[in-house]
Amino acid sequence: MFDKLLRKKTTAVPSTLQERVTIAKEKPMPTHVAIIMDGNGRWAKQRKLPRIAGHHEGMKTVRKTTLFANDLGIRVLTLYAFSTENWKRPKREIDFLMKLPGEFLSTYLPELVENNVKVEMIGSSELLPAHTKEAIQKAMEATADNDGMILNFAMNYGSRFEIAEAVKNLAHQLSENLIQLDELTEENVSSAMMTAHLPDPDLLIRTSGEVRLSNFMLWQLAYAELAFTDVLWPDFNEANMLDIIEDYQKRSRRFGSLEGDEIK
């Protein structure tokens, strides 16, 4: 009897990824996850391969991450695919990056449709090649009626450009007396953003060890939890993402307020 009383109770530690997923789904899940997919070039360099090989491998990670996020119940996944600053890269690399959306979507579009994923895009399509725009447009049309997770590609996207465009939009509304200056609020600014129809990200993930936002969703990330990992994007897997989700679920999201004993 005394042996039973003295015996320490042990809690079973989840041993498989699926067990961890089951437990994570019982806790608050981020509604919107944004990812800066970084490290393709370094991944290729480590293997003495051309940079484009890293980008191609990273495309496979996009598929794995999308399906896993969908399985977790995340409602929006925004991926930083090509920034307004990326046009400074060598032409050969840019040309390859512009072909990736077509390759990715032509290969995996049936799978996205089957999983009820809806494809969207933020950014300016003005400078994108015709074949890139056509591939994205085709995917958006094919998944338009899907009501599951939104896979949102940030393509030729820069947050400062987005904010400047929002300011122009609001200035036009002011000049046309559609709103008054004293009516201008944070909500008005948010409604002028490319993400007006989406919730702000709850969680930002950046791979490869870099610790900066790189002109990505600066307005929308105001209260996001930030997670940085040394893992290069092509090596980023379901376990890595779940590690970050589990850490996110341990954080207290107070949005500037106080909780519990701190209020007393």
C-alpha angles and dihedrals in degrees: 000000000000089000089059092049093049095044110107117236113236126205116221112244114222106252102188135052091241092054089052091048091053091053093044091053089059091061131064108293122203109256095208124028120187121195132196100206103211135164106050093124094048091047089056094044091054087057095042090245129134116269091249089064088061092051091050091050089047089057089063089053089054089059094047093046093047094052093044093048089050091051091050090056098248108160101205130026115186116191123195097225104162129000130208086248093055090079086080091071123099114289093239091057093045091050090052093047090052090055094052098077090055093047094045096046096042090051101041105024093099089053091050091050091048090052093049092243117159117214119216136163137212123193136060117305092191097099097034117111116255093249091054093049092046093052093050093044091050091052092047091051093045092052099034093110095047114110100190129091117341114231101202117191117202099211122176084353130157123170095216090053089049092050092047090052090049090052090052090050093050092045089055091050090051093049090051091047090240087133132013124234093245089053093059109115141163087263090059090052092048090050090055093055125098088245095054092126094048132076114248114263115272092195135029119197124191121185132204100047098279113135107203139088097235096209093306122147093324094169096042096047094060093116101018122127110243124220125182124187132185090221112114114237097249088054095046109116142173093274091053091051093046090051088058094044091051090050090048090053090057093055124095110233105202102153091219097315130108129246137205117330092005090071093056 
